[in-house]
Each structure stands twice: as C-alpha cells, then as structure tokens.
Amino acid sequence: MKNCRICKSKLKKIINLGKIALVGNFSKSKIKHKKYSISLNYCLKCKHVQISEYLHPNLLFKNYLWETGISKSNIFLIKKLLISLKKYGIGKKSKILEIASNDGSFIQILKKKFKCFAIGIDPAQNLAKKARSKKISTINDYFSYELSKKIKKKFDKFEFIFARNVIAHVKSPNSIFRGVKNLLSNDGIFILEVPHLLNIFKENQYDNIFHEHIGFHSLKSIRDLCGFNGLKIFNVELIDSQGGSIRCYIKNKYSSLKISKKIKIIDNLEKKSKLFSSKNLDKFEKRIVQHKKNINKLITRLKKNNFRISVYGASGKGQALMQYAKINNKLIDNVFDKSRLKCGKYTPGTNIKVLEPKYISRKNIDYLVILSWNIKSEIIKQEKKFLKDGGKFIIPFPKPRILN
C-alpha cells in the first residue's frame, strides 16, 4: 500500500524489517515457512503509523490460533469493563454487537451478567464454531459497511457495539467505522480498544509489528476515523492491555452524551511526547535495530555459557520478535504456551516445538524468556515454582533484563 489507510495520503518508510513467516502459521512438523516482506511507515499528512504490506485476510484470520478465554488477565479486564458500563445503562434490554468476537468469551460473560441480546462477528471458522458450541450467536464473516447493511436489515440497530483489538487488523478501518455508524442507535455507544501507539514508541514495542497488525493507533488516529464517518469520541481510558492500550468510547456526532475531560489529558500526553514529530518517527529505526542486537547478544552469551534457555509465550508478538532478533532453535530449546491449538506444533520461521507449561519443571531450564510480556505478572505468578527452583526470567521490553 502506497497510501495511508485512513486519509489516503502518501507514506514515508521508517524501517524495512525484511521478511518474516506469518506469526500464526504454526506447523505440525519442522518445515521451511514461506516469508513475507514487512516495513513500518507513517503518513506524511495525518502521521498515522502503519505497515505498507497487505496480505489477503484469509491467510491470517480464517483459522486463528489466539483465544480470548485463555488469559486470566484478559477475562479480568472484560469483567472490569462490564462493571464500568452500568453507568451507561447497559442491561437486560440492551442489544449488543461484538466485532471480532473470537471464541465468544466476551459475549458469554456479557450474557451471563445482563441476560441481554448479543451477537458476535468473527472471520475465523474454528473460533466461530467454538463460540457457537457455547450457544453464542456468531456471524462467520469480516465486518464491513456492506455487511452492516445485511445485519441492520435482520437485527435493526444496537445500543452497544464493541471492537476490542481489531481496528489494527484491517486494511480499511473507514469501512468498519461507517458500518458502526450505520448500526449504532441514536444514543448508542461504540467501545473500541487498541494498543496505544504512545506505549509502542516509548517502550520500543516493535514486536507489535507483524502482518496481522496493519495500523498502530493513537487517540488522534481514532479521532480522525470518527471525523470521516460521522462519529465522535466522548471518553477515553488508558488500560493495562496488550502492553498499554486506549479504550475509546464513541458516540454519534450529534448524540447528547457528555464529552469527558480525559480526552484533553490523553491528547496533551500524545502532543507532549512529540508522537507525531517526523523527526521522532524517523528515529524509531535506530532504536529497533539496537534492541534487536541487545536481546540477541544477551541470549547468545547465556547459550555460550551452557545455560538452557526456553521461551514462554507463543503469541504473535513473540513470534515476530524471535524472527526479527534471530532468536532461533539454535538458542532456544522449547516454547511454552497454554494454547491447546499451538501445543505440539512448531513455531513459524524458527521451528521450535511448543509444549504445555506443565512440562517446564521437567526440562531443567535456567532461563525463561517471557515473550508474552504484556501478561508477565500472570505468568510469573503461575510459574513461581520455576523461580523457587532457581530459574530466572528474561523480560524483553523496554530493555532486555534478567529477573531473579
């Protein structure tokens, strides 16, 4: 893509990251995975940060291996969000739609709490099937403005629409926002969560850059999308999700819902950090290159000293980091993850076998690199026996460090 996915203006390259295998392409045996080019860019006009390589979504999402319900931290965030929504009148009479509903965990908790009408939309065939097995009504498709017209014809409008960690995944976010506008009741609320670009830059979280993540969002970029599509942000929160995210509460442009002062606070935070300075955006390349060297050097040094090193987390960001930093099967013995969809398979591009966490104690591991670092507290608590037995954790961001 040569033009911005939001405003269609020209892009400028920040860094060419070479070629990597698709981070969700786990294989049953060691194979040579196909690799695809990837580069990070920003829009010269609106400063939206994005990759310029677009792959057919079916390659990435038709069979999806990340499940909402696996992480306790994720479930905690969902329950906390639903409690906070009571002030907006969510209840038994609410009609609710979730875009990218994954395995149906969010809707399941929602229906149990409020006994309301709720449906989900997700393109992954395996996850839609799993959601339906929980009796969650799920449309197996990609959400768009065109699909919203069919949904409206069947279900009319919705009081609440959720899109958690999905806007970054789509080539045409304007179609999502236009579709939401079409389905949102007059005083309805659209609740959207995205990893915050500010955190990605401040903490050098370049492992967020992979083919599933096309765009990297700020409050400004979400406001731009709202402005193009007759919507308006009326509240925003910083949340502890995906390494630091923003949760935006969005209304119809002329809705009477009151505008929160928090918007100005986050706005000023982004401006003071010079997040949209071309000079700062261009500097990101050097920081990425240096971090890749640093983490590879640390793990290589430990390996040369005959320490046994494994990884916790078969997440997309983990697979991206291993490939960028050349942390391969010559350095790492195993990858551990709770996902049954990934266990027993080999990691994309690095060919390391994924095992269940219960095997950690049997593998005599000296160091465990936490690649799902956004839920490191949950992992450390879960693996306290590993620490007690003398094991050490390596946390990759913002700088690689060893945790005793």
C-alpha positions as CSV (number, residue, x, y, z in Angstrom):
1,M,0.0,0.0,0.0
2,K,1.5,3.3,-1.1
3,N,-1.2,5.4,0.6
4,C,-2.5,5.9,4.1
5,R,-5.2,3.5,5.2
6,I,-7.0,6.4,7.0
7,C,-6.7,9.6,4.8
8,K,-5.2,8.1,1.6
9,S,-2.1,10.5,1.6
10,K,1.4,9.4,0.8
11,L,3.5,7.2,3.1
12,K,7.1,7.5,4.3
13,K,9.2,4.5,5.3
14,I,10.5,4.3,8.9
15,I,12.2,0.8,8.7
16,N,12.3,-2.1,6.3
17,L,12.1,-5.2,8.6
18,G,12.9,-7.7,5.9
19,K,10.9,-10.9,5.5
20,I,9.2,-13.0,8.3
21,A,6.9,-16.0,8.4
22,L,3.3,-15.4,9.3
23,V,3.2,-15.4,13.1
24,G,0.1,-17.6,13.3
25,N,1.4,-20.2,10.9
26,F,2.3,-23.0,13.4
27,S,3.2,-26.3,11.7
28,K,2.8,-30.0,12.7
29,S,6.5,-30.6,11.8
30,K,9.7,-28.7,11.1
31,I,9.3,-27.0,7.7
32,K,10.6,-24.1,5.7
33,H,7.9,-21.5,6.2
34,K,7.1,-19.0,3.4
35,K,8.2,-15.5,4.4
36,Y,6.7,-12.2,3.5
37,S,8.1,-8.6,3.3
38,I,7.2,-6.2,6.1
39,S,8.0,-2.5,6.7
40,L,6.9,0.2,9.0
41,N,5.8,3.6,7.6
42,Y,3.9,6.8,8.6
43,C,1.5,9.0,6.7
44,L,3.1,12.4,5.7
45,K,-0.2,14.1,6.3
46,C,-2.0,12.6,9.3
47,K,1.1,10.8,10.8
48,H,-0.8,7.5,11.2
49,V,1.8,4.7,11.6
50,Q,1.2,1.6,9.6
51,I,2.8,-1.2,7.6
52,S,2.6,-1.0,3.8
53,E,2.3,-4.7,3.0
54,Y,-1.2,-6.1,2.8
55,L,-1.9,-9.8,2.6
56,H,-5.2,-11.4,1.9
57,P,-7.0,-11.7,5.3
58,N,-7.9,-15.3,4.8
59,L,-4.2,-16.1,5.0
60,L,-4.2,-14.6,8.5
61,F,-7.6,-15.0,10.0
62,K,-9.6,-17.9,8.6
63,N,-8.0,-20.3,11.0
64,Y,-7.0,-18.2,14.0
65,L,-5.0,-19.6,17.0
66,W,-5.3,-16.9,19.6
67,E,-8.2,-17.4,22.0
68,T,-9.7,-14.7,24.3
69,G,-10.6,-17.1,27.0
70,I,-7.0,-18.5,27.7
71,S,-5.7,-15.5,29.6
72,K,-6.9,-14.8,33.1
73,S,-5.7,-11.2,32.7
74,N,-8.0,-10.8,29.7
75,I,-11.0,-12.2,31.5
76,F,-10.4,-9.8,34.4
77,L,-10.3,-6.8,32.0
78,I,-13.6,-7.9,30.4
79,K,-15.3,-8.2,33.8
80,K,-14.0,-4.9,34.9
81,L,-15.2,-3.2,31.7
82,L,-18.7,-4.6,32.1
83,I,-19.0,-3.3,35.7
84,S,-18.0,0.2,34.4
85,L,-20.6,0.1,31.7
86,K,-23.5,0.1,34.1
87,K,-23.3,3.9,34.2
88,Y,-24.1,4.0,30.5
89,G,-27.3,2.0,31.1
90,I,-26.2,-1.4,29.8
91,G,-28.7,-4.0,30.9
92,K,-31.3,-6.7,30.0
93,K,-33.0,-4.6,27.3
94,S,-29.7,-3.7,25.5
95,K,-28.9,-5.0,22.1
96,I,-25.2,-5.7,21.7
97,L,-22.9,-6.5,18.8
98,E,-19.2,-7.5,19.1
99,I,-16.9,-7.2,16.1
100,A,-14.1,-9.8,16.1
101,S,-15.8,-11.9,18.8
102,N,-13.1,-14.6,18.8
103,D,-14.1,-17.7,20.8
104,G,-17.2,-15.9,22.3
105,S,-15.7,-15.4,25.8
106,F,-16.7,-11.7,26.0
107,I,-20.3,-12.3,24.9
108,Q,-20.6,-15.3,27.2
109,I,-19.7,-13.2,30.2
110,L,-21.9,-10.4,29.0
111,K,-25.0,-12.6,28.6
112,K,-24.5,-14.2,31.9
113,K,-24.2,-10.8,33.7
114,F,-27.0,-8.9,31.9
115,K,-29.2,-11.6,30.2
116,C,-29.3,-9.4,27.1
117,F,-29.4,-10.0,23.4
118,A,-25.9,-10.2,21.9
119,I,-24.3,-11.4,18.7
120,G,-20.7,-11.7,17.5
121,I,-19.0,-11.5,14.2
122,D,-15.7,-13.2,13.5
123,P,-13.9,-14.4,10.3
124,A,-12.1,-17.4,11.9
125,Q,-14.0,-20.6,11.1
126,N,-12.5,-22.5,14.0
127,L,-13.4,-19.8,16.6
128,A,-16.9,-19.2,15.3
129,K,-17.5,-22.9,15.6
130,K,-16.2,-22.8,19.2
131,A,-18.4,-19.8,20.0
132,R,-21.5,-21.5,18.6
133,S,-20.7,-24.6,20.8
134,K,-21.2,-22.2,23.7
135,K,-24.5,-21.1,22.2
136,I,-23.2,-17.7,21.2
137,S,-24.8,-16.5,18.0
138,T,-21.9,-15.8,15.7
139,I,-21.7,-14.5,12.1
140,N,-18.7,-16.1,10.4
141,D,-17.5,-13.1,8.3
142,Y,-15.4,-10.0,8.1
143,F,-17.2,-6.9,9.4
144,S,-17.6,-4.1,6.9
145,Y,-20.1,-1.4,5.8
146,E,-21.6,-3.8,3.3
147,L,-22.1,-6.5,5.9
148,S,-23.6,-3.9,8.3
149,K,-26.5,-3.3,5.8
150,K,-27.4,-7.0,6.0
151,I,-27.1,-7.0,9.8
152,K,-29.3,-3.9,10.1
153,K,-32.0,-5.5,7.8
154,K,-32.1,-8.5,10.2
155,F,-31.5,-7.1,13.6
156,D,-32.1,-3.3,13.3
157,K,-29.8,-1.1,15.4
158,F,-27.7,-1.7,18.5
159,E,-27.2,0.2,21.8
160,F,-23.7,-1.1,22.3
161,I,-21.1,-2.1,19.7
162,F,-17.7,-3.5,20.8
163,A,-14.4,-3.8,18.8
164,R,-11.6,-4.9,21.0
165,N,-8.2,-5.3,19.4
166,V,-9.5,-5.5,15.8
167,I,-9.1,-2.0,14.2
168,A,-5.4,-2.5,13.9
169,H,-6.0,-5.7,11.8
170,V,-8.0,-4.2,8.9
171,K,-6.9,-2.6,5.7
172,S,-9.9,-0.3,5.5
173,P,-10.8,1.0,9.0
174,N,-13.2,3.6,7.5
175,S,-15.4,0.7,6.4
176,I,-15.6,-0.5,10.0
177,F,-16.5,2.9,11.3
178,R,-19.0,3.5,8.6
179,G,-20.6,0.1,9.4
180,V,-20.7,1.0,13.1
181,K,-22.3,4.4,12.3
182,N,-25.0,2.5,10.2
183,L,-25.8,0.1,13.1
184,L,-25.5,2.4,16.2
185,S,-28.7,3.7,17.8
186,N,-29.1,7.4,18.2
187,D,-27.6,7.5,21.7
188,G,-25.7,4.2,21.3
189,I,-22.1,3.7,22.3
190,F,-19.2,2.2,20.3
191,I,-16.4,0.9,22.6
192,L,-13.1,0.3,20.9
193,E,-9.8,-0.9,22.3
194,V,-6.4,-0.6,20.5
195,P,-2.7,-0.9,21.6
196,H,-1.6,2.7,22.2
197,L,1.0,4.0,19.7
198,L,2.4,6.1,22.6
199,N,3.4,2.9,24.5
200,I,4.7,1.2,21.4
201,F,7.1,4.2,20.8
202,K,8.0,4.9,24.4
203,E,8.8,1.3,25.3
204,N,10.2,0.3,21.9
205,Q,7.5,-2.4,21.4
206,Y,8.3,-3.2,17.8
207,D,7.3,-6.9,18.4
208,N,3.8,-5.5,17.8
209,I,4.7,-5.1,14.1
210,F,3.6,-8.1,12.1
211,H,1.3,-8.8,9.2
212,E,-1.9,-9.0,11.2
213,H,-1.3,-5.5,12.6
214,I,-1.7,-3.1,9.7
215,G,-2.1,0.1,11.7
216,F,-0.8,1.4,15.1
217,H,-3.3,3.8,16.7
218,S,-3.3,6.9,18.8
219,L,-6.1,9.0,20.1
220,K,-5.6,11.2,17.1
221,S,-5.9,8.4,14.6
222,I,-9.2,7.2,16.2
223,R,-10.5,10.8,16.2
224,D,-9.6,11.1,12.5
225,L,-11.6,7.9,11.7
226,C,-14.5,9.2,13.7
227,G,-14.4,12.6,11.9
228,F,-14.5,10.9,8.5
229,N,-17.5,8.8,9.5
230,G,-20.0,10.9,11.5
231,L,-18.9,9.7,14.9
232,K,-17.2,11.4,17.9
233,I,-15.1,10.3,20.9
234,F,-16.7,11.3,24.1
235,N,-14.5,9.4,26.7
236,V,-11.1,7.6,26.7
237,E,-9.2,5.5,29.2
238,L,-5.7,4.1,29.4
239,I,-5.9,0.4,30.2
240,D,-3.4,-2.3,31.1
241,S,-3.9,-4.5,28.0
242,Q,-1.6,-5.5,25.2
243,G,1.3,-3.6,26.8
244,G,-0.8,-0.4,27.2
245,S,-3.9,0.3,25.3
246,I,-6.5,3.1,24.9
247,R,-10.2,2.4,25.3
248,C,-12.3,4.9,23.4
249,Y,-16.0,5.5,24.0
250,I,-17.5,6.8,20.7
251,K,-21.0,8.2,20.0
252,N,-23.0,9.5,17.1
253,K,-21.8,13.0,16.2
254,Y,-24.9,14.7,17.5
255,S,-25.6,12.5,20.5
256,S,-26.2,14.3,23.8
257,L,-23.6,12.2,25.7
258,K,-21.3,14.5,27.6
259,I,-17.6,14.9,26.5
260,S,-15.1,13.8,29.2
261,K,-12.1,16.0,30.2
262,K,-9.9,12.8,29.9
263,I,-9.8,13.3,26.1
264,K,-7.8,16.6,26.5
265,I,-5.5,14.9,29.0
266,I,-4.6,12.0,26.7
267,D,-4.4,14.5,23.8
268,N,-1.8,16.6,25.6
269,L,0.1,13.4,26.6
270,E,0.5,12.5,22.9
271,K,1.4,16.0,21.9
272,K,4.0,16.5,24.8
273,S,5.6,13.2,23.8
274,K,6.0,14.6,20.2
275,L,4.4,11.4,19.0
276,F,3.6,13.0,15.6
277,S,7.0,14.6,15.0
278,S,8.6,13.3,11.8
279,K,12.0,13.5,13.5
280,N,10.9,11.2,16.3
281,L,9.2,8.8,13.9
282,D,12.3,8.5,11.8
283,K,14.4,7.8,14.9
284,F,12.4,4.6,15.7
285,E,14.5,2.7,13.2
286,K,17.8,3.1,15.3
287,R,16.0,2.1,18.5
288,I,14.6,-1.1,16.9
289,V,18.0,-2.1,15.4
290,Q,19.8,-1.5,18.7
291,H,17.2,-3.6,20.7
292,K,17.4,-6.5,18.3
293,K,21.2,-6.6,18.8
294,N,20.9,-6.3,22.6
295,I,18.5,-9.1,23.1
296,N,20.3,-11.4,20.7
297,K,23.6,-10.7,22.4
298,L,22.2,-11.4,25.9
299,I,20.7,-14.8,24.8
300,T,23.7,-15.8,22.7
301,R,26.1,-15.0,25.7
302,L,24.0,-17.2,28.0
303,K,23.9,-20.0,25.5
304,K,27.7,-19.9,25.1
305,N,27.9,-20.3,28.8
306,N,25.9,-23.6,28.5
307,F,22.7,-22.2,30.1
308,R,19.5,-23.9,29.0
309,I,17.1,-21.3,27.6
310,S,13.4,-21.6,26.7
311,V,10.6,-19.2,25.9
312,Y,7.1,-18.6,27.5
313,G,4.5,-17.3,25.1
314,A,3.7,-18.5,21.5
315,S,1.9,-15.1,20.9
316,G,2.1,-13.3,17.6
317,K,4.3,-10.6,19.1
318,G,6.6,-13.3,20.5
319,Q,7.0,-15.0,17.1
320,A,7.7,-11.6,15.5
321,L,10.4,-10.7,18.0
322,M,12.2,-14.1,17.7
323,Q,12.3,-13.7,13.9
324,Y,13.4,-10.0,13.9
325,A,16.1,-10.7,16.6
326,K,17.2,-14.1,15.1
327,I,16.4,-15.9,18.3
328,N,16.1,-19.4,16.7
329,N,16.2,-23.1,17.6
330,K,20.0,-22.9,18.0
331,L,19.5,-20.7,21.0
332,I,16.1,-21.8,22.3
333,D,15.1,-25.3,23.4
334,N,11.3,-25.0,23.7
335,V,8.4,-22.6,23.7
336,F,5.7,-23.0,26.4
337,D,2.1,-21.9,26.0
338,K,-1.3,-22.7,27.4
339,S,-3.0,-22.7,23.9
340,R,-4.0,-26.2,23.0
341,L,-4.3,-25.1,19.4
342,K,-0.5,-24.5,19.4
343,C,0.9,-27.2,21.7
344,G,2.7,-30.0,19.9
345,K,3.3,-27.7,16.9
346,Y,6.4,-25.8,15.7
347,T,6.9,-22.1,15.7
348,P,6.7,-20.1,12.4
349,G,10.1,-19.2,10.9
350,T,12.1,-20.6,13.9
351,N,10.9,-24.3,14.1
352,I,10.8,-24.6,17.9
353,K,8.4,-27.1,19.5
354,V,5.5,-25.7,21.6
355,L,4.8,-27.5,24.9
356,E,2.3,-27.1,27.7
357,P,3.6,-25.1,30.7
358,K,3.2,-28.2,32.9
359,Y,6.5,-29.5,31.3
360,I,8.6,-26.5,32.5
361,S,9.6,-28.2,35.7
362,R,10.8,-31.3,33.8
363,K,13.1,-29.5,31.4
364,N,15.8,-28.2,33.7
365,I,15.5,-24.7,32.3
366,D,17.9,-22.0,33.6
367,Y,16.3,-19.0,31.8
368,L,12.7,-18.5,30.6
369,V,12.2,-15.6,28.1
370,I,8.7,-14.1,28.6
371,L,7.6,-13.2,25.1
372,S,4.0,-12.7,26.2
373,W,5.4,-9.9,28.4
374,N,2.1,-8.0,28.4
375,I,0.8,-10.6,30.9
376,K,4.2,-11.2,32.6
377,S,2.6,-10.8,36.1
378,E,0.2,-13.6,35.4
379,I,3.0,-15.8,34.0
380,I,5.4,-15.2,36.9
381,K,2.7,-15.9,39.4
382,Q,1.8,-19.1,37.6
383,E,5.4,-20.2,37.4
384,K,6.5,-19.4,40.9
385,K,7.9,-22.9,41.3
386,F,10.3,-22.2,38.4
387,L,11.6,-19.2,40.3
388,K,11.8,-21.2,43.6
389,D,13.9,-23.9,41.9
390,G,16.5,-21.3,40.9
391,G,15.2,-20.3,37.4
392,K,15.4,-16.8,36.0
393,F,13.1,-14.8,33.7
394,I,14.2,-12.6,30.9
395,I,11.9,-9.7,30.2
396,P,12.5,-8.2,26.7
397,F,10.9,-4.7,26.9
398,P,11.6,-1.8,27.2
399,K,15.2,-3.1,27.6
400,P,16.2,-6.8,27.9
401,R,16.7,-7.6,31.6
402,I,17.0,-10.6,33.8
403,L,14.5,-11.0,36.6
404,N,15.6,-13.2,39.5
